[in-house]
Amino acid sequence: MNSNTLLMTRAVRGFEPTRFLFVSGRPRTLWTGRRDRGETRSRNLEGGRGAILTKAIHPSLFPTAALARQVERSFSSSSSSNLNEIKPKGESVELDFETFHPSIQRDQGGGVAAALRPESVVVCHGLFGSKQNWRSLGKSMAGRFGVPVYTLDLRNHGTSPHVEGISYADMANDVLGFIRQKGLKRVGLIGHSMGGKVVQALTLSPSLPKGLVSHLVSVDMAPARGPISKEFEEYIEGMLEIERSQVRTRSEADKILEKIEKDLGVRQFLLTNLHRNPPESPTWSFRIPVETIKRNLSQIGDFPYDPPGYQGDDAGKREVRSWEDGKVLFIKGAKSKYINRRNIPTCEAYFPGKKLSVMDTGHWCQAERPNEFVDIVDKFFRGEEIPQH
């Protein structure tokens, strides 16, 4: 095994990685030809079996701009007038994950700056996503940062347990439980979209021990409140129709979704959640609990805390929190409206001294420009100057 090889410790009850061949910057899928059944925790694989990071990531793992625009309407609003008061269930679950270890520990150098860098990185995906969305980037970041990178499946996603409720307070508590279970210290948190709100909620939580998290990176997501868009309700109904129809092929499932969504990339992304359960079943179903997500979908538009100085009509109903125990970076896609001039002051209120870096991308910053994304985060972790706006 050469010095550039990464060890990947899998902790999943799922499938072998999908491998991609990139030709002129465009991905083509190459399946490994293997599906694991009942795989146990802590199995080691050669890092080369994962996806190959180049200039792009397979489009089915990250939706197109059409879905980004729809999610945008769900998350970019700072109003809470259309949201019912949502209380966390208080029940935590053990999350499935993948770990990417650098084969050679990066030379951290000396001095105060090196001592303040993260010792591990934990990554949280977005709505309907999973840890597999970050497989290529997980390998790349582990090699670049020189520390273990853990990519998680949040509750009711991927191969993590199904449970009633998807409030950000509960999801943040799940992630905190994972960090404690692994005995991690000086953690760098990275979250995209819904995952961005999860890691924000974690840093703001009164349960977070001082010094446990050193860095927070929220990828194109602000701590805003707003109602979920109608499109997401339609996606849920389409997914439920697929399960009721007991489809035998992915093409049958795609035809059902095509009635409500014309964009192929969006449909491919949603269908990454299909599986056969049990594996020998002739029909396909979703590994995520679609009915549970439907019942709790409004929680995705909520946020559990208010910032200092909040004066909305519902002021006083939530705990006022801010976080200054570590460094904070918001990465905004220039073509996205998730982070905008209206909610940037809110970001600053929750996270005084935060930095903002803008990439020439849409909502999926890390997918559209993965190498630039890793470079920005690496500089942030190192305390170096990064482009700010």
N, C-alpha and C positions, 0 to 999 in steps of 0.2 A: 504494500500500500504506500503510494508516494505521499510527499508532504502536503499535496493539495487535496488529498482525499478527506472527506468528512465522514464521521460516523453518525448514523441516524438511529436513535433509539425510538422505536415505535411503541405507542401505548394505545392501540386501537382495537376495535372489534370490527374491522372493515376489510378494505381491499388493498392490494398492491398499488404502488404509485402509478399514475399514468405518465408515460414518457413522451416527450415532444421532440420532433425534429424540426429545426428552424432553417428554412431555405429563403435566402434574401430577406431575412427579418420576419418572415411569415411562418407561423407554427403549423406543423402537421402532426397529427396524433399517431403515436406508436404505442400500442398496449404491450405491457410486459408479458401478457399471456398467462397471468397467474392471479388467482383470487384466494385469499387466505380465509379460512373458516375457524372461528373460535380462537383466534390468535391471542396468545398470552402477553401480558405486559412485559416490557423490558427486553424485547427482542432486538438484536443488533443487525443492521444491514449495511452493506457498503453504500456510501453516499451516492455513488454513481447510478444507483437504481432509481433515484428520484428524477424529477424533471430537470431539464437543462436550462439554465438562465442565460438568455442573451438579450435581445433588444425588445422582446415582447413576451407575453404570457398567453397561453391558449385562450381564445375568446370565450369559450364555454365556462371558464373558471371565473371570469369577470364580465358582467353584463355590459351591453353597449350603452350609448348615450341615451337611448330611449328610456331604459330603466332608471338611469341616473336622474333624468328630468322628473320621473314620477316619484322617486324617493325624495327628491329635492322638495317637492311640495309637502311631503310628510314631515321633514325635519327642519326646514329652514325658518319656519315661523317661530316667533318668540312669544306668541300669544297663547294663553292657557284657557281662554274663555270657553272653548268648546270641549274641554276635557273634564271628565268626571274625576273626582278625587280618587286616587289610586293608592292603595296601601300594600306594601310588600307582604308576602306570605310568611317570611321569616324562616323558610325551609331551604337549606343549602344542599347541593348535590356535588358529587365527586366528578370532575370533568375529565374527559378523555383528551389526549394530547399527543403530540410528536415532539421529540427533542432532537435538536441538531447540535452536535458537538464539533468544534474545530479539532482537527487531528493534532495540530500544534498550537499551543497556547500563544496568543499574540503577545509580543513584547510590550508591556504596558508602560515602560519607561519609568522614570522616577518623578519625584516632586509631588506637590499638592494636587495638581491637575489630574495626574494619573490615579491618585487615590480616590478621586471624586467620580470617576467613571462608573457605569453600571457593572456589576459582576455577573448579571444574567439579564436576559430579555424575555418578556412574556408578551405574546401577540394575541389579539382578539379580532375576530372577523365580523362581518356585517350581517344584516338580516338575510336569511335563506342561504347564507354561506357556510363555510366549514374550514377546518384547519388545512384541508387539501388546497384551498385557494392560495395558501402561503408556503407551499412546499418548496418551490424553487427559491423564493425569497428567503425562506428559513435557512436553507443551505448557504446561500450567498451571504446573509447577514452574520451567520456564525463564523464563517471564514474571515469576513471583513472586521467584525468587532472583536474577535478572539475570545468570545464568551459563549456559554450555552444559550441557545434560543429555543424557547418553548412556544409552540403554536397550539392554541386550545380550540376545542369544540365547546362553545357555550351551551348552556342548558337548552334542550329541545332542538338542538342542531347537531349535524354530523352523527357521531356515535356516542355522544354524551347522553345521560339519562333524561327521560321525559318526566316532567313534573308540572303541575298546575302553576301558572304564573310566570311572567317574564318581565317583572319590574326591574329597573336598573339597580335598585338597592339590593335585590336578591341576587342578580347576576354578578354584581360587584362583590358580594359576600362569597359567592362561589369561587371567584378568582382569588380572593384573599385566602380562602381555605386551601386552594391549590398551592399558593406561595408558601403558606405555613407548612403544609404537608411535605413539600420538597425542601424545606429549610433554606429557602433562598434569602439572600441579603442584597441590599443596594440594587433593587430591581429597576430596570428600564421597561416601562409599559408602552406598548404601541397598540392603538386601536383604530380601525377604519369604520366609518359610518356608524352603525349601531354599536359596534365594538368601541368606537371612540367615546361614545357616551358612557359605556360600561367602565372604561378605565378612568374617565373623568369622575364618575360617581365613586369609584374606589378611592381615588386620592382625596376626595372631599369627605369620605366617611369618617365619623368619629371613631370607628373601630380600627382604623389603620394606625399601627404603631409608628411613632415618629422615627424617621430615618430608614424605614423599610423600603420605600420607593424613592429613588434618586432622580429619575427622569420620567416625564410623561410626553408622549407624542400622539396627538390626535390628528388623524388623517382625514381631512375634509369633513369635519364634523364639529359643530358648536354645541354648547350645553343649552339648547333651546327647547321650547315646548310648542307643540302644534298638533292638530288632528291628522290622523293617517289618511292618505289619499284613497279615493275610490278604487284606483287601479289595483292596490294591494288586496282589497276585498275581492276583486274579480279574480286575481291570481289564486287566492285561497279557494274560491268556488271552483275554478278550473281544476285545481289539484284534487279537490274532493270528488269531482266528476270522474277524473281518471281512476281513482281508487274504486268508485262505485261501478265503473265500467269493466273492471278486472281485465285491463289491457294485457295482451300477450307480447307486444313489441313496443319498443321506444317510439317507433314511427306512429303507432296508434295514439300514444300519449301526446306526441307532438301535434297531431291533427286536432286533438281536443283543445289544447292550449292555443292553437292558431286561430280559433274562433274568437278569442279575446285579446290576443297579442300577435301582431304581424311581424314583429322584429325577431328574427331567428336567434340572434345572440341572447336575447332575454329568455326565450324558451329553452335554449340549451343550458343556460345557467340554472333555471328552475329545475330542469330535469336531471341535473347532477345529483339531486336528492333521491332519485329512483333507485330501488334495489329489489331483489327477489328475496322474500323472507317467508319460509326458509329458502336457502339457496337453490333447492331443487324445485321450487314453486314454479308453475307454468305462467303465473301472472306477476305483474309488477305493482309495487306499492311504494309509498314514500317513507324513507327512514325517519323523517321528522314528523312529529305528531301534529298533523295539519289542523285537526279539530281543536286541539289545545291552543295552538297559535291563533286560530280564528277567534276563540273566546277571549283571548287576552291581547288582541292586536292593538287596542287603544293604548296599552302600556308603553308601546314603542315610541309614542309621541310625547311621553311624559318625561320629567326629570325630578329627582327626589329632593333637591335642595334649592334654596333661593340665594342669590348673591348679596353681599352687603350693599345696602342702599336700595334694595328692590322696593318699588312702590306700586305694584300692580294691585288690581281689585282684590286679589286673593292673598295679599301680603299678610304674613303672620301665621299662615297655615302650614308652612314648612320650616324646617330648621335653616338658619342662615349660616352658610359655610363659605370659606375660601381656603386656598392652599398655597403656602409659601415655603414648604419644607423641602422642595426640590426645584428642578428646572423644568420648564414647560415649553413645548413647541407645538404650534398649530401649523399643519401643512395644508394649504389651500390649492385646489385646482382652479386655475385662472378662468376656465370655461364653466365652472360650477358655481352655484349660488348657495351652497350649504353654509359656507362662511361668507358673510357679507357685511357691508358697512353698518347695517342695523344691529347685528349681533356681535360684532367685534368688541364693542364696549362691554358687553356681557361677559365675553371670554376674559377680558382684562379684569373685570370685577371679581370673578371667581378665582382667577389665577394672575395676581399682580406680577408684573415683570415678565409676562409671557412673551415669547418670540413668535413671529409669523413669517413663514416662507411660502412663496407662491411658485407653483410649478405650471408650466404651459401644458396643462392636461384638463380633462374633465374630472368627474368625481373619483374615478379609479386611478389615482395618482401613481400608486405603486405598480399597477399593471401596465399602464401606458408608457411609463418611463422608469423601469425598475432600477437601472444602474444609477440614474440621477437620484432616485429616491434613497437608495442605500447610501450614496455619497453624502446627501444632506443629513441623514440621521447619524451617520458616522461622525461627521464634523460636529454635530450638536452634542453627541455623547462625549466627544473629546474636548469640548469647550472652545472649539475653533469658530471663527467667523463664518456665518452662512448668509446667503442672500436674504434680506428682509424687506418687507413692504408694509 
